[in-house]
Amino acid sequence: MTESGAQAKLLERLSSRIRDAWRSDPLYIDPIIVPGLTDSQKAAVERASEQAARSGLAHFIAIMPPMPNSEEATWSRFTSELAYAMHQNNSEEQTVVLFSQADDAARSYAYLVDANGPAAPPGSDFLARSSSDDFLPVELAVPYQMQILIAAANGTEPPAPPDFDTREPGDSGGDYIDALGLEKGNPDLVVFGTTAAAALGLSVWLLRRRTKYSWRNSLTSKRDPVRSEQLPDRVVSALEPLPEPHHPSEEMWTLRDRGRRAQEAIRVLIEAHPDWAVSADFSHRYGIENLVSTHKWIRARLRGSSKADPEVPRFCFLFPHHRGKIEKFALKQQGTTLSVDMCESCRDEINAGHEPERLMVPKRPGSKKPIPYYQRTDVYALSGFGSFQPLEDAVLESMGSPSTSSRGGQG
């Protein structure tokens, strides 16, 4: 067996050992280093795990022996892949995973994982070096890194940098490193300077993340088609009688039938949700807009308009008002992959490792808790605004009126 093959086998065994341990306890301490940890170090990492549990976030911590610097790239890849695998095994939107190498200091690999993969907060791999190139001791590094990850997940303010010297006032028994026998450490200005720099970088990163992902924490309320598209007036026009085909053919009569189903679906939605134009649940507005836009295209085709696009309108699965360059896209979602219609902007965001904005709606009628619309079980989730089936078919089927369409979301 080659050296690389042997290494892969060892990492595979290590991964299995850690995952087996995490099934019963989110805190794993490698047996090799347990005898070398002090009681205070063990207590500190246990408290960090307990605090993470109280945050409500799925979390995993592994305290490992130090790895040679030459293996840094391999270890980074191993930890990120294991972090993503643990996220895929649970049903949470976000998972925080921390690997800390503990010896006379602690080097951390911290990950905030969601459906787009693991993201590492800036500075997490070099936070608080001393001039001798050591790192913060494990009892300070682990709680601090977990606080960083929880703040990143919740979009809250980052924690203050840890105090490297924890002596009580008036205690003259030597510095923190000496007190714990960490002779290689040298807590000087370099430590505090890099800590401050890393904390500043973290603050900027969290601020940008909190701004970019602020949509997660509130119901969708912008880009209101009721106002921007004069949607109520368009509804009135859409419910006018459909013309007969300008060039009669089986295709055109089938298209006209779909237009009539779209009209009926509009009536059904308006009757079921009479407050659709003012409701805090924007899925109704986008549902009406979806049907009205489809109907407008059908009417133009029936009239033989040369301006009518040959293809039926398509809507972005994540945010249905996105209409630019819609293509099929393989969207990973909690252990499965969905084939959905997605706009170019959202595809680019995902491919760049980001999470594009979603249509956020109340979890249930009257609730203020926002969730992506497709996590409900209503007609919008079932149709995916056309990704899975035409919305008019989903609406009419939900009312016990079977659809006569047999050609799916693309008309």
C-alpha positions, 0 to 999 in steps of 0.5 A: 500500500502506498503512503497516500493510501495508508494515510487515507485508510487511517483518516477513514478509520478516524472519521468512523471513530469520531462519528460513532462517538458523536452519535452519543455525545457531541463532545469527542476527546481523543483518548490519546490526549485525555491523560494530558488534559487538566481538570480545568481544561476538560471542564472548560470544553464540557461547558462550551459544549453545554452552552452550544446545546443551550443555543439550540444549534446542532453542534459537534466538537472534537479535541484531537492530538496535534498534527504536523504542519506538513499535514495541514492541507490534508487535515483541513480537507478532512475536517471540512468534509467531516463537518459537512457529512455531520450536517447532512446527517441531521435535519437542522438548517445550520450546524457548527463543528469545531476541531481543536488540536490540543497539546501545549496550545490549541489550533482550531478548525471551525466550521459553520455548515449549511446546505451550501457546505462548510464556511470558516469564519476568518481568523479562526485558524490563526487566532491569538498566536504568541511570538513563539507561534503557539496558540491559545490553550484549549480551555480558552480556544474552544469556548471562544471558537464556539461563541464565534460560530454561534454568533455567526449562525445567529447573526449576533455580535461576535464575542470579545477576545479571550483574556490570555492572562487569567490571573486573579487580581493580586495574584503574583504566582506567575503568568497563565502559561507558567501556571499551567506549565505551557512553557512554549507560550509567550503571551506578549503584545503579539498575542493581543495584537493578532487577537484584536486584528482577528476580532476586527476581521471577524466583526466585519465578516459577521456584519456582512453575513448578518446583512447578507442573510438578514432575510432569514429572520423576517417574512418577505416584504419587499418587491411587492407585485401588488404595487410594482406590477399593479397586480389587482388590475392585472387580475381583473384583466386576466379574468376576462373571457379568453379569445379563441385561437387565431390559428386553431390547432390541437396545440392551441385548443390545449393551450386555451384549456390551460388558460381557463384552468389558470383563470379558475385557479386565480378565482380559487386562490382569491376566494380562499385568501380574500386578503391576498393583496395585503396579507403578510404572507407574500406567497399568495401575491407571488402565486397570483402573479405566477398565474396572471403571468402564465395567463398573459402569455397564453392569451398572447399565444392564442391571439397569434402575437409575434411578440409572444415568447415560444416558451411558457414563463418560468419562475425561480424556485427560491424566489419566484419573482426572479425571472432572469435566465431560468434553467434547471438546477440541481439543488441540494436539500438535507440529504436529497437533491431537487431538480428545480427551475432557478434564475442565473443570479441564484445559481451564481450565488450557490456556485460561489458558496453563498445562500441566495435569498428565499421567499420567506413566509409564516410557518403557519397562518398567523405565525411570525416565525419565517420559513422558506415557502417550500418547507410548508405543505401548501400548493406553492410548496407542492408546485415549486411555482412551476418547478414540479408542476404548473401552479394552476394544476396544484391549486385545482387538485387541492380543491378536488378538481383534477388537472387535465394537463399531462405535460408538467411544469413546462406546458 
